[in-house]
Amino acid sequence: SWGDYFNTLLHGFGVNVPAWLTTGYRTTLLSSDPAIHGLLASAPHIAGIPIVVHVPAFAIVMLITWLLLLGARESATANNVMVVIKLIALSLFIVVGATHLSAANYHPFTPNGFRGIHQGAAIVFFAYIGFDAISTAAEETRNPQRNLPIGILGGLAICTLIYVIVGAVLTGMVPYRELAVADPLARALQLAGFARVGGLVALGATVSMAAVLLVFQYGQPRIFFAMARDGLLPQWAARVSPKTHVPYVTTVVTGVFVALWSLIGDAGETYDLTNIGTLFAFMLVSVGVLVLRYKEPDRPRPFRVPFVWPVAVLSAAGCLFIMKGLPDVAWRRYGYWLAMGLILYFAYGFHHSRIRGRQGQA
């Protein structure tokens, strides 16, 4: 996670932040590591409550929220800079790591069998979240009919290639059991004897992973904005800054919520809940594309999914299959969130939906 790479970077400069300031409260409750779980007793207490919070995570979320409020152009410029740094860091890791590969580390190739691959895919899916956020920038994109499909499909293809190469180098450098840490790239380089390069990669990861956070926080406020404009949320959520043209209300609300959760939350819990929610949304989109193609076959479409019947069905089935690899607790928590969303919809959105109103008039 970003916080762990940030801690690795600080350690490289000889700065040691107390663990109770760089660990979420939920992490201490769920961790099987005695040192982490023991923070509940060793951390300062106020009124009997242990103060265990992830201050760096809170700080980076608030910083990104401020950056997003500056405007789409400024956010895009910052994102481009961070992506360049990310590519440099990954290229450095690949070049250096490729000189220290061992064929023995690839055997057995699937130590946990297909079940391990299935569960791993459900977790690693988190790394792909973000390409869909491109669609939320449609109103701020020149020629979106042409550029959005290229951006989504091209970005997905490039990222997949990079992930495969990095994964192959990473697992070839050190035994996979050594990679059960939050900063595996830096850890692998350190174990291979490239401590300085590991520090540079940690620096690059700290900067570049902020770009991932920026993309996440860029998309969600615009989804809330679109929902408010369609009447599914109160109209105050559709307010836009006249100067920066940013949906500032939803940007602030999203930033504050994410920042507060990052103070106390656990990364594993967050990944699982994010994955299952996103996969469910993708499954609905796949079904929706199929239904819309059937109900409105003559509707103008700048981009048409080829072979829509097999592609949409396989896409929906694939999302459901990956979701099955997530733990039962993730399903229960998602059920709670889904129930809350349905209550909100039927209590407010159902009665104020502009799309529903237009359909009723038709």
C-alpha positions as CSV (number, residue, x, y, z in Angstrom):
1,S,0.0,0.0,0.0
2,W,1.0,3.7,-0.3
3,G,1.5,4.0,3.4
4,D,3.9,1.1,3.6
5,Y,6.1,2.3,0.7
6,F,6.1,5.7,2.4
7,N,7.3,4.2,5.6
8,T,10.0,2.3,3.7
9,L,11.1,5.6,2.1
10,L,11.3,7.3,5.5
11,H,13.3,4.4,7.0
12,G,15.8,4.8,4.1
13,F,16.3,8.4,5.3
14,G,16.7,7.3,8.9
15,V,13.3,8.6,9.9
16,N,11.3,6.3,12.1
17,V,7.7,7.2,12.8
18,P,6.0,5.5,15.7
19,A,4.0,2.5,14.5
20,W,0.8,3.7,16.2
21,L,0.9,6.7,13.8
22,T,1.3,4.6,10.7
23,T,-1.2,1.8,11.3
24,G,-4.9,1.7,11.1
25,Y,-7.0,0.7,14.1
26,R,-8.8,-2.0,12.1
27,T,-5.4,-3.4,11.0
28,T,-4.3,-3.9,14.7
29,L,-7.5,-5.8,15.4
30,L,-7.3,-8.1,12.4
31,S,-3.5,-8.7,12.3
32,S,-2.0,-12.0,13.4
33,D,1.4,-10.3,13.8
34,P,2.0,-10.0,17.6
35,A,3.9,-6.7,17.0
36,I,1.1,-5.1,15.2
37,H,-1.7,-6.5,17.4
38,G,0.3,-5.4,20.5
39,L,0.0,-1.7,19.4
40,L,-3.4,-1.7,21.1
41,A,-1.6,-2.0,24.4
42,S,1.5,0.0,23.8
43,A,0.0,3.0,22.0
44,P,-1.0,6.1,23.9
45,H,-4.6,6.0,25.3
46,I,-7.2,8.7,25.7
47,A,-10.1,7.9,28.0
48,G,-9.1,4.2,27.7
49,I,-9.2,4.2,23.9
50,P,-5.9,3.3,22.1
51,I,-4.8,6.0,19.6
52,V,-3.8,3.9,16.6
53,V,-4.2,5.9,13.4
54,H,-2.6,6.1,9.9
55,V,-1.6,9.7,9.7
56,P,0.3,9.5,6.4
57,A,-2.7,7.9,4.7
58,F,-5.0,10.7,6.0
59,A,-2.5,13.3,4.8
60,I,-2.1,12.0,1.3
61,V,-5.9,11.7,0.8
62,M,-6.4,15.3,1.9
63,L,-3.6,16.5,-0.3
64,I,-5.1,14.7,-3.3
65,T,-8.6,16.2,-2.5
66,W,-7.0,19.7,-2.5
67,L,-5.3,18.9,-5.8
68,L,-8.6,17.8,-7.4
69,L,-10.3,21.0,-6.2
70,L,-7.8,23.0,-8.3
71,G,-9.3,21.8,-11.5
72,A,-9.3,19.0,-14.1
73,R,-6.3,20.4,-16.0
74,E,-4.1,20.7,-12.9
75,S,-5.1,17.2,-11.8
76,A,-4.3,15.8,-15.2
77,T,-0.9,17.5,-15.2
78,A,-0.1,16.1,-11.8
79,N,-1.3,12.7,-12.8
80,N,0.9,12.7,-16.0
81,V,3.9,13.6,-13.9
82,M,3.2,10.8,-11.4
83,V,2.6,8.3,-14.2
84,V,6.0,9.1,-15.8
85,I,7.7,8.6,-12.4
86,K,5.8,5.3,-12.0
87,L,7.0,4.0,-15.4
88,I,10.6,5.0,-14.6
89,A,10.4,3.2,-11.2
90,L,8.9,0.1,-12.8
91,S,11.5,0.1,-15.6
92,L,14.3,0.4,-13.1
93,F,12.9,-2.6,-11.2
94,I,12.5,-4.7,-14.3
95,V,16.0,-3.9,-15.6
96,V,17.8,-4.5,-12.3
97,G,15.6,-7.4,-11.2
98,A,16.0,-9.3,-14.5
99,T,19.7,-9.7,-13.7
100,H,18.9,-11.6,-10.6
101,L,16.3,-14.2,-11.7
102,S,16.4,-17.8,-10.6
103,A,14.5,-20.5,-12.4
104,A,14.1,-22.4,-9.1
105,N,11.8,-19.6,-7.9
106,Y,9.3,-20.5,-10.6
107,H,8.9,-24.1,-9.3
108,P,6.3,-25.1,-8.5
109,F,4.6,-22.7,-10.9
110,T,1.2,-22.9,-9.1
111,P,2.1,-23.8,-5.5
112,N,-1.5,-23.3,-4.3
113,G,-3.2,-24.8,-7.4
114,F,-6.1,-23.3,-9.3
115,R,-7.9,-22.3,-6.0
116,G,-4.9,-20.0,-5.3
117,I,-5.0,-18.5,-8.7
118,H,-8.8,-17.9,-8.3
119,Q,-8.4,-16.2,-5.0
120,G,-5.4,-14.2,-6.2
121,A,-7.3,-12.9,-9.2
122,A,-10.1,-11.7,-6.9
123,I,-7.5,-9.7,-4.9
124,V,-5.3,-8.5,-7.7
125,F,-8.3,-7.2,-9.6
126,F,-7.9,-4.1,-7.4
127,A,-4.8,-3.2,-9.5
128,Y,-7.1,-2.9,-12.6
129,I,-9.6,-0.6,-11.0
130,G,-9.2,2.8,-12.6
131,F,-9.5,2.2,-16.3
132,D,-13.3,2.6,-15.9
133,A,-12.8,6.0,-14.3
134,I,-11.9,7.3,-17.7
135,S,-15.6,7.2,-18.6
136,T,-16.4,9.6,-15.8
137,A,-14.3,12.3,-17.5
138,A,-16.4,12.2,-20.7
139,E,-17.8,15.7,-20.3
140,E,-14.2,17.1,-19.8
141,T,-12.8,15.2,-22.8
142,R,-12.3,16.4,-26.4
143,N,-14.1,14.1,-28.9
144,P,-15.1,11.5,-26.2
145,Q,-16.8,9.2,-28.8
146,R,-13.3,8.5,-30.2
147,N,-10.9,9.1,-27.3
148,L,-12.7,7.2,-24.5
149,P,-12.7,3.8,-26.1
150,I,-9.1,4.2,-27.1
151,G,-8.2,5.3,-23.6
152,I,-10.0,2.5,-21.9
153,L,-8.9,-0.4,-24.1
154,G,-5.4,0.9,-24.7
155,G,-4.8,1.7,-21.0
156,L,-6.1,-1.8,-20.0
157,A,-3.8,-3.5,-22.6
158,I,-0.7,-1.5,-21.6
159,C,-1.3,-2.0,-17.9
160,T,-1.8,-5.8,-18.3
161,L,1.5,-6.1,-20.2
162,I,3.3,-4.1,-17.5
163,Y,1.7,-6.2,-14.7
164,V,2.7,-9.5,-16.3
165,I,6.4,-8.4,-16.8
166,V,6.7,-7.0,-13.2
167,G,5.0,-10.1,-11.8
168,A,7.4,-12.4,-13.7
169,V,10.5,-10.5,-12.6
170,L,9.3,-10.2,-9.0
171,T,8.5,-13.9,-8.5
172,G,11.7,-14.9,-10.2
173,M,13.9,-12.8,-7.9
174,V,13.0,-14.2,-4.6
175,P,10.8,-17.1,-3.3
176,Y,7.1,-16.1,-3.3
177,R,6.9,-16.7,0.5
178,E,9.1,-13.6,1.0
179,L,6.7,-11.4,-0.8
180,A,3.9,-11.4,1.8
181,V,4.6,-7.8,2.7
182,A,3.0,-4.5,1.8
183,D,6.0,-3.2,-0.3
184,P,7.1,-6.3,-2.3
185,L,9.1,-4.5,-5.0
186,A,11.3,-2.7,-2.5
187,R,11.5,-5.9,-0.4
188,A,12.6,-8.1,-3.3
189,L,15.4,-5.7,-4.3
190,Q,16.6,-5.5,-0.7
191,L,16.7,-9.3,-0.4
192,A,18.6,-9.5,-3.7
193,G,21.2,-7.1,-2.5
194,F,20.0,-3.9,-4.3
195,A,19.1,-1.9,-1.2
196,R,19.8,1.5,-2.9
197,V,17.8,0.6,-5.9
198,G,15.0,-0.6,-3.6
199,G,15.0,2.8,-2.0
200,L,14.7,4.5,-5.4
201,V,11.8,2.2,-6.3
202,A,10.2,2.9,-2.9
203,L,10.4,6.6,-3.8
204,G,8.9,6.1,-7.2
205,A,6.2,3.9,-5.7
206,T,5.3,6.5,-3.1
207,V,4.9,9.2,-5.8
208,S,3.3,7.0,-8.4
209,M,0.8,5.2,-6.1
210,A,-0.5,8.6,-5.3
211,A,-1.6,8.7,-8.9
212,V,-3.8,5.7,-8.3
213,L,-5.4,7.4,-5.4
214,L,-5.9,10.5,-7.5
215,V,-7.8,8.5,-10.2
216,F,-10.0,6.8,-7.6
217,Q,-10.9,10.1,-6.1
218,Y,-11.3,11.8,-9.4
219,G,-14.0,9.4,-10.6
220,Q,-16.2,8.9,-7.6
221,P,-17.2,12.6,-7.1
222,R,-18.3,12.8,-10.7
223,I,-20.4,9.7,-10.3
224,F,-22.1,11.3,-7.4
225,F,-22.5,14.5,-9.4
226,A,-24.1,12.6,-12.3
227,M,-26.5,10.8,-9.9
228,A,-27.5,14.2,-8.3
229,R,-28.1,15.7,-11.8
230,D,-30.4,12.8,-12.6
231,G,-32.3,13.3,-9.3
232,L,-30.9,10.2,-7.5
233,L,-29.2,12.3,-4.9
234,P,-30.1,15.8,-3.5
235,Q,-29.4,18.7,-5.8
236,W,-26.7,20.2,-3.5
237,A,-24.5,17.3,-4.6
238,A,-24.6,18.6,-8.2
239,R,-23.0,22.0,-7.4
240,V,-20.1,22.9,-9.6
241,S,-17.4,25.6,-9.0
242,P,-17.9,28.4,-11.5
243,K,-14.2,29.0,-11.5
244,T,-12.7,25.5,-11.8
245,H,-15.8,23.7,-13.1
246,V,-15.2,20.9,-10.5
247,P,-18.1,19.2,-8.6
248,Y,-16.6,20.6,-5.4
249,V,-19.3,19.4,-3.0
250,T,-19.0,15.7,-3.9
251,T,-15.2,16.1,-4.2
252,V,-15.0,17.4,-0.6
253,V,-17.5,14.8,0.8
254,T,-15.6,12.0,-0.9
255,G,-12.2,13.2,0.2
256,V,-13.3,13.6,3.9
257,F,-15.0,10.2,4.0
258,V,-12.0,8.4,2.4
259,A,-9.5,10.4,4.6
260,L,-11.4,9.4,7.8
261,W,-11.6,5.8,6.9
262,S,-7.9,5.7,5.9
263,L,-7.1,6.8,9.5
264,I,-8.5,3.7,11.0
265,G,-9.3,1.2,8.2
266,D,-7.5,-1.9,7.1
267,A,-6.2,-2.2,3.6
268,G,-7.3,-5.8,3.1
269,E,-10.8,-5.1,4.1
270,T,-10.9,-2.1,1.8
271,Y,-9.5,-4.0,-1.1
272,D,-12.1,-6.8,-0.7
273,L,-15.0,-4.4,-0.4
274,T,-13.8,-2.3,-3.3
275,N,-13.3,-5.4,-5.5
276,I,-16.6,-7.0,-4.9
277,G,-18.5,-3.7,-5.4
278,T,-16.6,-2.9,-8.6
279,L,-17.1,-6.4,-10.0
280,F,-20.8,-6.3,-9.3
281,A,-21.0,-2.9,-11.1
282,F,-19.1,-4.3,-14.1
283,M,-21.5,-7.3,-14.2
284,L,-24.5,-5.0,-14.3
285,V,-22.9,-2.9,-17.1
286,S,-22.3,-6.1,-19.1
287,V,-25.9,-7.1,-18.7
288,G,-27.1,-3.5,-19.4
289,V,-25.2,-3.4,-22.7
290,L,-26.9,-6.6,-23.8
291,V,-30.3,-5.4,-22.7
292,L,-29.9,-2.0,-24.4
293,R,-28.7,-3.6,-27.6
294,Y,-31.8,-5.7,-27.7
295,K,-34.3,-3.0,-26.7
296,E,-32.8,-0.2,-28.8
297,P,-30.8,-1.8,-31.6
298,D,-31.0,1.3,-33.8
299,R,-29.7,3.7,-31.2
300,P,-26.6,5.7,-32.4
301,R,-23.5,4.2,-31.0
302,P,-20.0,5.8,-31.7
303,F,-18.6,2.5,-30.3
304,R,-20.3,-0.8,-30.6
305,V,-19.1,-3.9,-28.7
306,P,-18.4,-6.6,-31.3
307,F,-20.1,-10.0,-30.9
308,V,-22.1,-8.5,-28.1
309,W,-24.0,-11.6,-27.1
310,P,-21.0,-13.8,-26.3
311,V,-18.8,-10.9,-25.1
312,A,-21.4,-9.5,-22.7
313,V,-22.4,-13.0,-21.3
314,L,-18.8,-14.0,-20.8
315,S,-18.0,-10.6,-19.2
316,A,-20.8,-10.9,-16.7
317,A,-20.0,-14.6,-15.9
318,G,-16.3,-13.7,-15.5
319,C,-17.1,-10.9,-13.0
320,L,-19.3,-13.3,-11.0
321,F,-16.6,-16.0,-11.1
322,I,-13.9,-13.6,-9.8
323,M,-16.3,-12.4,-7.1
324,K,-16.7,-16.0,-5.9
325,G,-13.0,-16.0,-5.0
326,L,-13.5,-13.3,-2.4
327,P,-14.0,-14.3,1.3
328,D,-17.5,-14.7,2.7
329,V,-17.1,-11.7,5.0
330,A,-16.7,-9.5,1.9
331,W,-20.0,-10.7,0.6
332,R,-21.7,-10.0,3.9
333,R,-20.3,-6.5,4.1
334,Y,-21.2,-5.8,0.5
335,G,-24.7,-7.0,1.3
336,Y,-25.0,-4.3,4.0
337,W,-23.7,-1.6,1.7
338,L,-26.1,-2.7,-1.1
339,A,-29.0,-2.7,1.4
340,M,-28.1,0.9,2.4
341,G,-28.0,1.9,-1.2
342,L,-31.4,0.4,-2.0
343,I,-32.9,2.1,1.1
344,L,-31.5,5.5,-0.1
345,Y,-32.8,4.8,-3.7
346,F,-36.3,4.0,-2.7
347,A,-36.4,6.7,0.0
348,Y,-35.2,9.5,-2.3
349,G,-33.9,8.6,-5.7
350,F,-37.0,6.6,-6.8
351,H,-39.2,9.6,-6.2
352,H,-36.9,12.2,-7.8
353,S,-35.4,10.3,-10.7
354,R,-35.6,12.5,-13.8
355,I,-35.0,9.5,-16.1
356,R,-37.9,7.7,-14.5
357,G,-40.0,10.8,-14.8
358,R,-39.3,11.1,-18.6
359,Q,-40.1,7.5,-19.1
360,G,-43.4,7.9,-17.3
361,Q,-44.4,10.9,-19.5
362,A,-43.5,8.9,-22.6
